[in-house]
Amino acid sequence: MLDNRAQLPPEIARRRTFAIISHPDAGKTTLTEKFLLFGGAIQMAGQVRAKGEARRTRSDFMKLEQERGISVSASAMSFDYREFRFNLVDTPGHSDFSEDTYRTLTAVDAAIMVIDGAKGVESQTRKLFEVCRLRDLPILTFCNKMDRESRDTFEIIDEIQENLAIDVSPASWPIGMGREFVGCYDILHDRLELMDRADRNRVAESIKIDGLDDPKLAEHVPAELLAKLREELEMARALLPAFDREAFLNGSMTPIWFGSAINSFGVKELMDGIGEYGPVPQIQKASERGILPEEQAVTGFVFKVQANMDPKHRDRVAFVRLASGHFERGMKLLHVRSKKPMAVSNPVLFLAADRELAEEAWAGDIIGIPNHGQLRIGDALTEGETLRFTGIPSFAPELLQGVRAGDPMKAKHLEKALMQFAEEGAAKVFKPMIGSGFIVGVVGALQFDVLASRIEQEYQLPVRFEGSQFTSARWVSGPKASLEKFINVNKGHIGYDHDGDVVFLTRLQWDIDRVQRDYPDLRLTATKEMMV
């Protein structure tokens, strides 16, 4: 990680691009809010389910998210904190949207894992953690909700170490818990951090301490809690590894902070941690070569497309992670897949639901490029070089349903809406070779509700999903002659995705095994790299 490369330009070196991952309800959206609050991007943090439109959470702007109180679409936010520029990518915590989250993780350099102090490591956290593992992403852990009854600190740390097979080094240590929770001891800076319960939006008070024997501690911490803190810290120092930045950067160790996001407590320390120890923009992998952030030429890739962010304008915004260079508004970039130049005249930076025109951006930044469907997930933009970024996955859907428009005269409108969602990566849309209609495939059942709700809102088109005879889909590739023979024999099972690629639809694993036996030169895959 820390090798002898040339020094990064200061603008790139101050960037920290990261995502927050967690199980639903661990407090991720609240933490995002507080980040924006401390970054000065918003004045008052909105409660996720607070009354009144004015206090709706700033980062959840789709109507369905506001109704259900969950974050569905990963939104990106940029803000300054101290000398750093943070690019925070919010990920959907709900397991039904894991695919969107997987792709988001290809665009960041680190991740913050939020854990609920009472529940520890939950299933979805484990799944997302595995993705970070595949990419060796450095992970910072935040144990939230310490102001409620939570589990023993050592127990939480043990569970993370055992379940996720990663070393855990405490960056702070909680003093008391639940009603007794008074704050934390900041191990990395020998400071006492006290929580203010009266004002949730106030930054906690911090008292510089000279080690654990400092008499000042007794003025702020009740005697029995202080005795317990000293005992626990002694054990922690003996049993747990000290923080090692190298091990953190290569993904084998995670520092853990304790706090309560809703009370704005522990958040600042976590932000300082990202700034001080977090990785600068990293080398991005393309199939031709690794792309260094300090290169002069601008390159970037699309990791997410969101349609209709502004329902009045039917726009589609492609979220682009800049991999190298210094981008300026109005630049002409080559859209590698179509080999056409593209003038980027109105790129946007996101400050939660507000956007502003980006006059410039640097490697590590995430910008939105409004377009009418030219840009898709996986597309590369460069100053002329033909590059293909690797590792942006597309997964085979686990649930398939047929879809029909409530009004048969509007079938064309439905096709347009479905194609838009397919390009956005919100669903897979297959057109069967025989018969009319479309088959929509998703990773989790909740996505059908979201699609129906969005098609109705954005296209004024009521739709209904109905059972399909198929339950799984596999992409088929191989020599042209075998592929044609295979398609002719299996017409009733063939569909095409929105890129025109051949898909084999079936109900039985037996069918998939049979094809592999009868057509050894064809490949059936459950994922398709989103490549140009």
TIMARPA-118882 format. One record per residue (C-alpha): residue number from 1; residue in one letter; x, y, z. Coordinates in Angstrom, 3 decimals. Layout:
! residues N
[node NUM "A" [X Y Z]] ...
END
This chain:
! residues 532
[node 1 "M" [0.000 0.000 0.000]] [node 2 "L" [2.664 2.474 1.081]] [node 3 "D" [5.126 1.998 -1.739]] [node 4 "N" [7.541 4.273 -3.530]] [node 5 "R" [5.056 5.844 -5.946]] [node 6 "A" [5.285 9.535 -6.683]] [node 7 "Q" [3.465 11.707 -4.197]] [node 8 "L" [-0.198 12.313 -4.971]] [node 9 "P" [-1.265 15.847 -5.905]] [node 10 "P" [-2.643 17.429 -2.682]] [node 11 "E" [-6.212 17.612 -4.048]] [node 12 "I" [-6.241 13.852 -4.660]] [node 13 "A" [-4.424 13.009 -1.427]] [node 14 "R" [-7.106 14.743 0.658]] [node 15 "R" [-9.926 12.650 -0.796]] [node 16 "R" [-11.491 9.773 1.110]] [node 17 "T" [-14.084 7.765 -0.789]] [node 18 "F" [-15.990 5.235 1.285]] [node 19 "A" [-19.309 3.455 1.710]] [node 20 "I" [-21.284 2.607 4.820]] [node 21 "I" [-22.511 -0.990 5.047]] [node 22 "S" [-24.780 -2.532 7.656]] [node 23 "H" [-27.743 -4.757 8.397]] [node 24 "P" [-31.092 -2.925 8.098]] [node 25 "D" [-31.850 -0.873 11.218]] [node 26 "A" [-28.321 -0.781 12.613]] [node 27 "G" [-28.445 3.006 12.210]] [node 28 "K" [-26.672 3.580 8.924]] [node 29 "T" [-28.927 6.367 7.662]] [node 30 "T" [-28.666 8.180 11.011]] [node 31 "L" [-24.874 7.907 10.866]] [node 32 "T" [-24.887 9.292 7.307]] [node 33 "E" [-26.961 12.230 8.539]] [node 34 "K" [-24.510 13.009 11.326]] [node 35 "F" [-21.589 12.864 8.899]] [node 36 "L" [-23.326 15.527 6.840]] [node 37 "L" [-24.090 17.503 9.971]] [node 38 "F" [-20.449 17.542 11.129]] [node 39 "G" [-19.306 18.157 7.564]] [node 40 "G" [-21.442 21.308 7.642]] [node 41 "A" [-23.542 20.077 4.730]] [node 42 "I" [-26.803 20.298 6.678]] [node 43 "Q" [-27.829 22.376 9.669]] [node 44 "M" [-30.234 20.029 11.371]] [node 45 "A" [-30.169 16.249 11.144]] [node 46 "G" [-33.575 14.848 10.226]] [node 47 "Q" [-34.872 11.831 12.062]] [node 48 "V" [-35.540 8.984 9.652]] [node 49 "R" [-39.162 8.647 10.685]] [node 50 "A" [-39.639 12.146 12.060]] [node 51 "K" [-42.890 13.977 11.566]] [node 52 "G" [-43.167 16.680 8.974]] [node 53 "E" [-41.639 16.882 5.530]] [node 54 "A" [-38.946 19.321 6.656]] [node 55 "R" [-37.236 16.789 8.838]] [node 56 "R" [-37.217 13.832 6.495]] [node 57 "T" [-33.807 12.229 6.282]] [node 58 "R" [-31.844 14.127 3.692]] [node 59 "S" [-30.252 11.157 2.007]] [node 60 "D" [-33.490 9.227 1.355]] [node 61 "F" [-35.238 11.055 -1.437]] [node 62 "M" [-37.314 8.461 -3.268]] [node 63 "K" [-40.925 8.475 -2.156]] [node 64 "L" [-40.925 4.786 -1.304]] [node 65 "E" [-37.869 5.217 0.929]] [node 66 "Q" [-39.594 7.974 2.818]] [node 67 "E" [-42.689 5.845 3.327]] [node 68 "R" [-40.882 2.706 4.399]] [node 69 "G" [-38.016 4.341 6.216]] [node 70 "I" [-35.405 2.322 4.337]] [node 71 "S" [-32.710 3.465 1.966]] [node 72 "V" [-33.336 1.878 -1.394]] [node 73 "S" [-31.060 3.636 -3.831]] [node 74 "A" [-27.415 4.197 -3.087]] [node 75 "S" [-26.874 7.914 -3.157]] [node 76 "A" [-23.537 9.677 -3.162]] [node 77 "M" [-22.653 12.694 -1.096]] [node 78 "S" [-19.584 14.896 -1.043]] [node 79 "F" [-18.630 17.257 1.745]] [node 80 "D" [-15.560 18.727 3.412]] [node 81 "Y" [-14.478 17.809 6.911]] [node 82 "R" [-11.315 19.340 8.391]] [node 83 "E" [-8.759 19.316 5.569]] [node 84 "F" [-10.374 16.315 3.872]] [node 85 "R" [-12.936 15.944 1.107]] [node 86 "F" [-15.225 13.026 1.964]] [node 87 "N" [-17.128 11.210 -0.761]] [node 88 "L" [-19.645 9.082 1.043]] [node 89 "V" [-21.639 6.526 -0.892]] [node 90 "D" [-24.730 5.412 0.940]] [node 91 "T" [-25.683 1.783 0.240]] [node 92 "P" [-29.095 0.149 0.550]] [node 93 "G" [-29.003 -1.838 3.784]] [node 94 "H" [-31.945 -4.017 2.824]] [node 95 "S" [-30.840 -7.473 1.686]] [node 96 "D" [-33.113 -7.329 -1.345]] [node 97 "F" [-30.904 -4.635 -2.814]] [node 98 "S" [-27.585 -6.326 -2.290]] [node 99 "E" [-26.685 -6.183 -5.975]] [node 100 "D" [-26.772 -2.397 -6.002]] [node 101 "T" [-24.591 -2.483 -2.898]] [node 102 "Y" [-22.068 -4.903 -4.426]] [node 103 "R" [-21.641 -2.563 -7.357]] [node 104 "T" [-21.330 0.456 -5.113]] [node 105 "L" [-18.464 -1.229 -3.310]] [node 106 "T" [-16.510 -1.349 -6.583]] [node 107 "A" [-16.417 2.455 -6.534]] [node 108 "V" [-15.021 3.084 -3.041]] [node 109 "D" [-11.636 2.724 -1.343]] [node 110 "A" [-12.870 1.789 2.142]] [node 111 "A" [-16.029 0.810 3.998]] [node 112 "I" [-17.528 1.598 7.377]] [node 113 "M" [-19.328 -1.346 8.906]] [node 114 "V" [-22.078 -0.327 11.321]] [node 115 "I" [-23.020 -2.864 13.971]] [node 116 "D" [-25.875 -2.683 16.464]] [node 117 "G" [-24.451 -2.979 20.005]] [node 118 "A" [-27.298 -5.258 21.077]] [node 119 "K" [-27.405 -7.510 18.016]] [node 120 "G" [-23.765 -7.833 16.988]] [node 121 "V" [-22.923 -9.257 13.553]] [node 122 "E" [-26.115 -9.940 11.576]] [node 123 "S" [-26.630 -11.930 8.379]] [node 124 "Q" [-26.644 -9.031 5.930]] [node 125 "T" [-23.517 -7.533 7.509]] [node 126 "R" [-21.773 -10.841 6.953]] [node 127 "K" [-22.810 -10.927 3.293]] [node 128 "L" [-21.612 -7.389 2.604]] [node 129 "F" [-18.437 -7.994 4.553]] [node 130 "E" [-17.654 -10.907 2.197]] [node 131 "V" [-17.809 -8.516 -0.756]] [node 132 "C" [-15.386 -6.147 0.962]] [node 133 "R" [-13.183 -9.183 1.522]] [node 134 "L" [-13.151 -10.045 -2.181]] [node 135 "R" [-11.850 -6.557 -2.852]] [node 136 "D" [-9.559 -6.382 0.233]] [node 137 "L" [-11.275 -3.132 1.179]] [node 138 "P" [-10.064 -1.557 4.417]] [node 139 "I" [-12.900 -1.604 6.949]] [node 140 "L" [-13.606 0.686 9.900]] [node 141 "T" [-16.200 -0.576 12.367]] [node 142 "F" [-18.678 1.567 14.290]] [node 143 "C" [-20.595 -0.138 17.102]] [node 144 "N" [-23.789 1.882 17.372]] [node 145 "K" [-26.601 2.280 19.925]] [node 146 "M" [-24.364 2.129 23.006]] [node 147 "D" [-26.900 4.381 24.768]] [node 148 "R" [-29.280 1.396 24.798]] [node 149 "E" [-28.777 -1.910 26.556]] [node 150 "S" [-26.026 -3.573 24.586]] [node 151 "R" [-23.803 -6.593 24.890]] [node 152 "D" [-20.495 -6.842 26.663]] [node 153 "T" [-17.727 -5.062 24.749]] [node 154 "F" [-15.408 -8.094 24.660]] [node 155 "E" [-18.285 -10.263 23.468]] [node 156 "I" [-18.983 -7.916 20.534]] [node 157 "I" [-15.305 -7.825 19.556]] [node 158 "D" [-15.007 -11.641 19.824]] [node 159 "E" [-18.039 -12.087 17.620]] [node 160 "I" [-16.573 -9.857 14.911]] [node 161 "Q" [-13.212 -11.649 15.080]] [node 162 "E" [-14.779 -15.110 14.903]] [node 163 "N" [-17.569 -14.468 12.408]] [node 164 "L" [-15.630 -12.322 10.011]] [node 165 "A" [-12.124 -13.699 10.583]] [node 166 "I" [-10.547 -10.259 10.921]] [node 167 "D" [-8.405 -8.779 13.713]] [node 168 "V" [-10.210 -6.112 15.724]] [node 169 "S" [-8.339 -3.284 17.404]] [node 170 "P" [-10.321 -0.965 19.712]] [node 171 "A" [-9.916 2.707 18.767]] [node 172 "S" [-12.189 3.758 21.630]] [node 173 "W" [-13.676 1.982 24.657]] [node 174 "P" [-17.211 2.526 25.986]] [node 175 "I" [-17.738 3.664 29.583]] [node 176 "G" [-20.944 2.113 30.879]] [node 177 "M" [-23.842 1.195 28.598]] [node 178 "G" [-27.555 1.868 28.208]] [node 179 "R" [-28.671 4.443 30.776]] [node 180 "E" [-25.288 4.326 32.434]] [node 181 "F" [-23.437 5.150 29.211]] [node 182 "V" [-21.405 8.305 29.812]] [node 183 "G" [-19.032 8.277 26.869]] [node 184 "C" [-15.864 6.670 25.598]] [node 185 "Y" [-12.179 6.641 26.235]] [node 186 "D" [-10.353 7.480 22.987]] [node 187 "I" [-7.486 4.967 23.012]] [node 188 "L" [-5.676 6.356 19.979]] [node 189 "H" [-5.414 9.880 21.421]] [node 190 "D" [-5.706 9.344 25.204]] [node 191 "R" [-8.846 11.475 25.450]] [node 192 "L" [-12.046 11.248 27.363]] [node 193 "E" [-15.129 11.827 25.193]] [node 194 "L" [-18.296 12.680 27.131]] [node 195 "M" [-21.777 12.359 25.692]] [node 196 "D" [-24.249 15.201 26.009]] [node 197 "R" [-27.737 13.724 26.272]] [node 198 "A" [-29.464 17.083 26.284]] [node 199 "D" [-28.715 18.165 22.730]] [node 200 "R" [-28.512 15.466 20.100]] [node 201 "N" [-26.971 17.695 17.472]] [node 202 "R" [-24.134 18.925 19.635]] [node 203 "V" [-20.641 17.603 19.278]] [node 204 "A" [-19.522 15.745 22.394]] [node 205 "E" [-17.137 17.352 24.814]] [node 206 "S" [-13.596 16.101 24.692]] [node 207 "I" [-11.150 16.216 27.600]] [node 208 "K" [-7.434 15.642 27.120]] [node 209 "I" [-6.230 13.053 29.644]] [node 210 "D" [-2.745 12.007 30.499]] [node 211 "G" [-3.180 8.227 30.601]] [node 212 "L" [-5.599 6.213 32.714]] [node 213 "D" [-4.154 7.336 36.045]] [node 214 "D" [-4.938 11.001 35.452]] [node 215 "P" [-6.927 12.299 38.482]] [node 216 "K" [-9.078 14.375 36.066]] [node 217 "L" [-10.843 11.137 35.079]] [node 218 "A" [-12.482 10.859 38.487]] [node 219 "E" [-14.081 14.302 38.081]] [node 220 "H" [-16.096 13.111 35.085]] [node 221 "V" [-16.586 9.367 35.492]] [node 222 "P" [-18.417 7.713 38.446]] [node 223 "A" [-16.036 5.646 40.595]] [node 224 "E" [-17.395 2.154 39.824]] [node 225 "L" [-17.437 2.832 36.055]] [node 226 "L" [-13.903 4.175 36.245]] [node 227 "A" [-12.654 1.063 38.054]] [node 228 "K" [-14.336 -1.105 35.417]] [node 229 "L" [-12.856 0.987 32.578]] [node 230 "R" [-9.324 0.617 33.969]] [node 231 "E" [-9.731 -3.123 34.398]] [node 232 "E" [-11.238 -3.647 30.942]] [node 233 "L" [-8.623 -1.534 29.200]] [node 234 "E" [-5.841 -3.465 30.875]] [node 235 "M" [-7.393 -6.699 29.585]] [node 236 "A" [-7.969 -5.183 26.143]] [node 237 "R" [-4.342 -4.126 25.859]] [node 238 "A" [-3.203 -7.624 26.821]] [node 239 "L" [-5.664 -9.544 24.632]] [node 240 "L" [-6.311 -7.395 21.568]] [node 241 "P" [-3.862 -6.207 18.914]] [node 242 "A" [-2.768 -2.560 18.858]] [node 243 "F" [-3.866 -0.571 15.820]] [node 244 "D" [-1.586 -1.165 12.841]] [node 245 "R" [-2.296 1.024 9.816]] [node 246 "E" [-0.625 -1.364 7.365]] [node 247 "A" [-2.827 -4.284 8.509]] [node 248 "F" [-5.896 -2.034 8.331]] [node 249 "L" [-5.074 -0.901 4.774]] [node 250 "N" [-4.616 -4.447 3.497]] [node 251 "G" [-7.972 -5.469 4.949]] [node 252 "S" [-6.788 -7.817 7.714]] [node 253 "M" [-7.555 -5.564 10.702]] [node 254 "T" [-10.471 -3.301 11.543]] [node 255 "P" [-10.362 -0.525 14.146]] [node 256 "I" [-13.620 -0.276 16.130]] [node 257 "W" [-15.224 2.852 17.595]] [node 258 "F" [-18.174 2.793 19.995]] [node 259 "G" [-20.896 5.407 20.082]] [node 260 "S" [-24.472 6.448 19.532]] [node 261 "A" [-25.176 8.004 16.149]] [node 262 "I" [-28.550 9.350 17.204]] [node 263 "N" [-26.873 11.304 20.017]] [node 264 "S" [-24.099 12.435 17.647]] [node 265 "F" [-21.703 10.576 19.877]] [node 266 "G" [-18.551 8.832 18.627]] [node 267 "V" [-19.224 10.057 15.091]] [node 268 "K" [-16.571 12.762 15.083]] [node 269 "E" [-13.919 10.304 16.292]] [node 270 "L" [-14.899 7.913 13.507]] [node 271 "M" [-14.634 10.740 10.948]] [node 272 "D" [-11.227 11.719 12.306]] [node 273 "G" [-10.237 8.070 11.944]] [node 274 "I" [-11.229 7.991 8.263]] [node 275 "G" [-9.342 11.200 7.645]] [node 276 "E" [-6.181 10.237 9.521]] [node 277 "Y" [-5.901 6.534 8.699]] [node 278 "G" [-8.234 5.911 5.733]] [node 279 "P" [-6.825 5.157 2.289]] [node 280 "V" [-6.232 7.837 -0.337]] [node 281 "P" [-7.754 7.091 -3.801]] [node 282 "Q" [-6.441 3.697 -4.885]] [node 283 "I" [-5.269 2.178 -8.166]] [node 284 "Q" [-8.311 1.026 -10.174]] [node 285 "K" [-8.172 -2.230 -12.115]] [node 286 "A" [-8.880 -2.334 -15.831]] [node 287 "S" [-8.362 -5.351 -18.065]] [node 288 "E" [-5.494 -3.583 -19.861]] [node 289 "R" [-3.607 -2.227 -16.817]] [node 290 "G" [-3.916 -0.668 -13.375]] [node 291 "I" [-4.902 3.009 -13.444]] [node 292 "L" [-3.041 5.296 -11.054]] [node 293 "P" [-5.005 8.202 -9.557]] [node 294 "E" [-2.173 10.653 -10.204]] [node 295 "E" [-2.126 10.094 -13.985]] [node 296 "Q" [-2.758 13.273 -15.972]] [node 297 "A" [-5.462 11.861 -18.250]] [node 298 "V" [-8.973 11.673 -16.855]] [node 299 "T" [-10.584 8.220 -16.644]] [node 300 "G" [-13.670 7.000 -14.829]] [node 301 "F" [-16.312 4.285 -14.826]] [node 302 "V" [-20.067 4.169 -14.302]] [node 303 "F" [-21.012 2.056 -11.273]] [node 304 "K" [-24.630 3.094 -10.952]] [node 305 "V" [-27.345 4.602 -13.080]] [node 306 "Q" [-30.404 6.152 -11.552]] [node 307 "A" [-33.410 7.085 -13.598]] [node 308 "N" [-35.839 9.857 -12.837]] [node 309 "M" [-34.019 11.390 -9.889]] [node 310 "D" [-36.043 14.418 -10.791]] [node 311 "P" [-39.472 13.117 -11.915]] [node 312 "K" [-40.197 16.419 -13.672]] [node 313 "H" [-37.327 15.938 -16.086]] [node 314 "R" [-37.179 12.194 -16.803]] [node 315 "D" [-33.430 12.388 -16.571]] [node 316 "R" [-31.057 9.573 -15.934]] [node 317 "V" [-27.989 10.215 -13.892]] [node 318 "A" [-24.943 8.008 -14.285]] [node 319 "F" [-22.770 7.926 -11.174]] [node 320 "V" [-19.140 7.965 -12.255]] [node 321 "R" [-16.164 7.184 -10.055]] [node 322 "L" [-13.154 9.118 -11.334]] [node 323 "A" [-10.147 6.830 -11.398]] [node 324 "S" [-7.504 9.328 -12.466]] [node 325 "G" [-6.760 12.901 -13.427]] [node 326 "H" [-8.312 16.305 -12.887]] [node 327 "F" [-11.709 16.632 -14.534]] [node 328 "E" [-13.086 20.015 -15.578]] [node 329 "R" [-16.614 20.843 -16.633]] [node 330 "G" [-17.128 20.899 -20.395]] [node 331 "M" [-14.402 18.329 -21.095]] [node 332 "K" [-14.862 15.981 -24.023]] [node 333 "L" [-14.417 12.360 -22.989]] [node 334 "L" [-14.466 9.204 -25.075]] [node 335 "H" [-17.371 6.882 -24.281]] [node 336 "V" [-15.399 3.669 -24.818]] [node 337 "R" [-18.323 1.301 -25.528]] [node 338 "S" [-19.834 3.412 -28.327]] [node 339 "K" [-16.449 4.870 -29.398]] [node 340 "K" [-18.116 8.296 -29.496]] [node 341 "P" [-16.894 11.487 -27.846]] [node 342 "M" [-19.154 12.938 -25.194]] [node 343 "A" [-19.044 16.524 -23.969]] [node 344 "V" [-19.687 16.514 -20.244]] [node 345 "S" [-21.242 19.930 -19.896]] [node 346 "N" [-23.394 19.616 -16.773]] [node 347 "P" [-21.817 17.157 -14.342]] [node 348 "V" [-23.219 17.320 -10.824]] [node 349 "L" [-21.895 16.845 -7.332]] [node 350 "F" [-24.345 15.533 -4.784]] [node 351 "L" [-24.865 17.078 -1.422]] [node 352 "A" [-27.542 14.644 -0.221]] [node 353 "A" [-30.687 15.414 -2.234]] [node 354 "D" [-29.309 18.760 -3.415]] [node 355 "R" [-27.088 18.815 -6.436]] [node 356 "E" [-24.797 21.475 -7.692]] [node 357 "L" [-22.839 21.780 -10.918]] [node 358 "A" [-19.354 20.400 -10.564]] [node 359 "E" [-16.864 22.842 -12.058]] [node 360 "E" [-14.065 20.382 -11.399]] [node 361 "A" [-13.425 17.009 -9.793]] [node 362 "W" [-10.406 14.868 -9.034]] [node 363 "A" [-9.549 11.176 -8.940]] [node 364 "G" [-11.538 9.596 -6.109]] [node 365 "D" [-14.557 11.882 -6.583]] [node 366 "I" [-17.973 10.683 -7.617]] [node 367 "I" [-19.842 12.844 -10.100]] [node 368 "G" [-23.234 12.447 -11.677]] [node 369 "I" [-23.582 12.816 -15.428]] [node 370 "P" [-27.163 13.431 -16.586]] [node 371 "N" [-27.824 11.674 -19.899]] [node 372 "H" [-30.608 10.078 -21.883]] [node 373 "G" [-29.609 6.486 -21.631]] [node 374 "Q" [-26.228 6.501 -23.388]] [node 375 "L" [-24.346 5.582 -20.218]] [node 376 "R" [-24.720 2.164 -18.637]] [node 377 "I" [-23.228 0.384 -15.648]] [node 378 "G" [-19.656 -0.682 -16.393]] [node 379 "D" [-19.046 1.961 -19.078]] [node 380 "A" [-15.640 3.608 -19.165]] [node 381 "L" [-15.004 7.288 -19.938]] [node 382 "T" [-11.455 8.292 -20.899]] [node 383 "E" [-9.501 10.967 -22.743]] [node 384 "G" [-9.055 8.628 -25.693]] [node 385 "E" [-7.574 5.415 -24.300]] [node 386 "T" [-9.624 2.249 -24.796]] [node 387 "L" [-10.022 0.843 -21.287]] [node 388 "R" [-12.339 -1.688 -19.757]] [node 389 "F" [-12.746 -1.548 -15.996]] [node 390 "T" [-13.152 -4.974 -14.443]] [node 391 "G" [-14.989 -6.412 -11.506]] [node 392 "I" [-18.423 -4.797 -11.736]] [node 393 "P" [-20.721 -7.780 -11.293]] [node 394 "S" [-24.210 -8.469 -12.577]] [node 395 "F" [-25.917 -11.327 -10.756]] [node 396 "A" [-28.439 -13.867 -12.025]] [node 397 "P" [-31.819 -12.989 -10.540]] [node 398 "E" [-33.181 -15.382 -7.937]] [node 399 "L" [-36.855 -14.500 -8.506]] [node 400 "L" [-38.579 -14.248 -11.876]] [node 401 "Q" [-42.075 -12.920 -12.595]] [node 402 "G" [-44.062 -11.967 -15.668]] [node 403 "V" [-45.252 -8.374 -15.892]] [node 404 "R" [-48.254 -6.823 -17.643]] [node 405 "A" [-49.515 -3.272 -17.996]] [node 406 "G" [-52.920 -2.651 -16.387]] [node 407 "D" [-53.944 -1.104 -19.716]] [node 408 "P" [-53.078 -3.394 -22.683]] [node 409 "M" [-52.875 -0.353 -24.998]] [node 410 "K" [-49.849 0.845 -23.031]] [node 411 "A" [-47.589 -2.155 -23.682]] [node 412 "K" [-45.096 0.088 -25.531]] [node 413 "H" [-44.824 2.424 -22.533]] [node 414 "L" [-44.205 -0.576 -20.307]] [node 415 "E" [-41.385 -1.771 -22.555]] [node 416 "K" [-39.738 1.653 -22.329]] [node 417 "A" [-40.045 1.752 -18.536]] [node 418 "L" [-38.644 -1.771 -18.174]] [node 419 "M" [-35.680 -1.049 -20.447]] [node 420 "Q" [-34.893 1.989 -18.374]] [node 421 "F" [-34.867 -0.042 -15.155]] [node 422 "A" [-32.734 -2.707 -16.822]] [node 423 "E" [-30.114 -0.129 -17.797]] [node 424 "E" [-30.231 1.304 -14.330]] [node 425 "G" [-29.442 -2.162 -12.963]] [node 426 "A" [-32.614 -2.134 -10.853]] [node 427 "A" [-33.852 -5.380 -12.410]] [node 428 "K" [-33.084 -7.856 -15.160]] [node 429 "V" [-35.585 -7.755 -17.998]] [node 430 "F" [-35.827 -10.741 -20.334]] [node 431 "K" [-37.822 -10.862 -23.561]] [node 432 "P" [-38.809 -14.497 -24.200]] [node 433 "M" [-38.242 -15.697 -27.755]] [node 434 "I" [-41.758 -17.149 -27.901]] [node 435 "G" [-44.889 -15.402 -26.654]] [node 436 "S" [-45.464 -11.798 -25.727]] [node 437 "G" [-44.726 -9.905 -22.552]] [node 438 "F" [-41.578 -9.626 -20.477]] [node 439 "I" [-40.062 -11.541 -17.609]] [node 440 "V" [-38.544 -9.463 -14.846]] [node 441 "G" [-35.881 -10.929 -12.597]] [node 442 "V" [-34.741 -9.527 -9.251]] [node 443 "V" [-32.518 -10.590 -6.365]] [node 444 "G" [-35.076 -9.941 -3.581]] [node 445 "A" [-38.872 -9.892 -3.439]] [node 446 "L" [-39.081 -6.314 -2.153]] [node 447 "Q" [-37.714 -5.159 -5.489]] [node 448 "F" [-40.988 -6.103 -7.227]] [node 449 "D" [-42.840 -3.670 -4.931]] [node 450 "V" [-40.300 -0.963 -5.615]] [node 451 "L" [-40.516 -1.484 -9.392]] [node 452 "A" [-44.305 -1.467 -9.404]] [node 453 "S" [-44.329 1.674 -7.277]] [node 454 "R" [-41.785 3.454 -9.474]] [node 455 "I" [-43.424 2.479 -12.784]] [node 456 "E" [-46.701 3.804 -11.472]] [node 457 "Q" [-45.186 7.036 -10.142]] [node 458 "E" [-42.736 7.804 -12.902]] [node 459 "Y" [-44.769 6.584 -15.885]] [node 460 "Q" [-48.350 6.814 -14.523]] [node 461 "L" [-48.652 3.181 -15.541]] [node 462 "P" [-50.232 0.675 -13.135]] [node 463 "V" [-48.681 -2.781 -13.647]] [node 464 "R" [-49.135 -6.196 -12.156]] [node 465 "F" [-46.540 -8.891 -11.637]] [node 466 "E" [-47.647 -12.489 -12.059]] [node 467 "G" [-46.054 -15.869 -11.449]] [node 468 "S" [-43.726 -17.119 -14.161]] [node 469 "Q" [-43.076 -20.743 -15.121]] [node 470 "F" [-39.348 -20.043 -14.769]] [node 471 "T" [-37.347 -19.729 -11.586]] [node 472 "S" [-33.786 -19.238 -12.762]] [node 473 "A" [-31.865 -17.605 -15.562]] [node 474 "R" [-28.368 -18.274 -16.893]] [node 475 "W" [-26.417 -16.336 -19.497]] [node 476 "V" [-25.252 -18.556 -22.362]] [node 477 "S" [-22.097 -17.980 -24.350]] [node 478 "G" [-19.939 -20.029 -26.678]] [node 479 "P" [-19.109 -20.704 -30.354]] [node 480 "K" [-21.711 -19.306 -32.746]] [node 481 "A" [-22.661 -22.629 -34.370]] [node 482 "S" [-23.283 -24.446 -31.053]] [node 483 "L" [-25.164 -21.453 -29.723]] [node 484 "E" [-27.504 -21.369 -32.749]] [node 485 "K" [-28.137 -25.104 -32.540]] [node 486 "F" [-28.859 -24.790 -28.817]] [node 487 "I" [-31.282 -21.879 -29.370]] [node 488 "N" [-33.184 -23.777 -32.091]] [node 489 "V" [-33.700 -26.813 -29.893]] [node 490 "N" [-34.718 -24.837 -26.776]] [node 491 "K" [-36.833 -22.003 -28.195]] [node 492 "G" [-39.378 -22.177 -25.359]] [node 493 "H" [-36.614 -21.546 -22.816]] [node 494 "I" [-34.692 -18.767 -24.529]] [node 495 "G" [-34.915 -15.081 -23.770]] [node 496 "Y" [-32.770 -12.034 -24.450]] [node 497 "D" [-31.639 -9.463 -21.898]] [node 498 "H" [-31.610 -5.702 -22.567]] [node 499 "D" [-28.159 -5.952 -24.153]] [node 500 "G" [-29.440 -8.614 -26.553]] [node 501 "D" [-27.429 -11.389 -24.855]] [node 502 "V" [-28.876 -14.917 -24.850]] [node 503 "V" [-30.406 -16.141 -21.604]] [node 504 "F" [-31.548 -19.679 -20.793]] [node 505 "L" [-34.675 -19.624 -18.590]] [node 506 "T" [-35.602 -22.707 -16.631]] [node 507 "R" [-37.287 -24.115 -13.568]] [node 508 "L" [-34.987 -27.016 -12.824]] [node 509 "Q" [-31.351 -27.335 -11.873]] [node 510 "W" [-31.574 -30.601 -13.838]] [node 511 "D" [-32.078 -28.575 -17.064]] [node 512 "I" [-28.937 -26.569 -16.378]] [node 513 "D" [-26.907 -29.742 -15.736]] [node 514 "R" [-28.333 -31.326 -18.897]] [node 515 "V" [-27.296 -28.383 -21.079]] [node 516 "Q" [-23.791 -28.507 -19.647]] [node 517 "R" [-23.634 -32.234 -20.415]] [node 518 "D" [-25.098 -32.013 -23.939]] [node 519 "Y" [-23.287 -28.831 -25.007]] [node 520 "P" [-19.835 -29.009 -23.390]] [node 521 "D" [-18.554 -26.024 -25.398]] [node 522 "L" [-21.287 -23.646 -24.129]] [node 523 "R" [-20.889 -21.719 -20.890]] [node 524 "L" [-23.827 -21.099 -18.584]] [node 525 "T" [-23.052 -18.414 -16.052]] [node 526 "A" [-24.952 -16.931 -13.141]] [node 527 "T" [-23.114 -13.615 -13.365]] [node 528 "K" [-22.196 -11.458 -16.272]] [node 529 "E" [-19.439 -8.878 -15.971]] [node 530 "M" [-20.960 -5.546 -16.845]] [node 531 "M" [-18.450 -4.799 -19.510]] [node 532 "V" [-18.422 -2.673 -22.581]] 
END
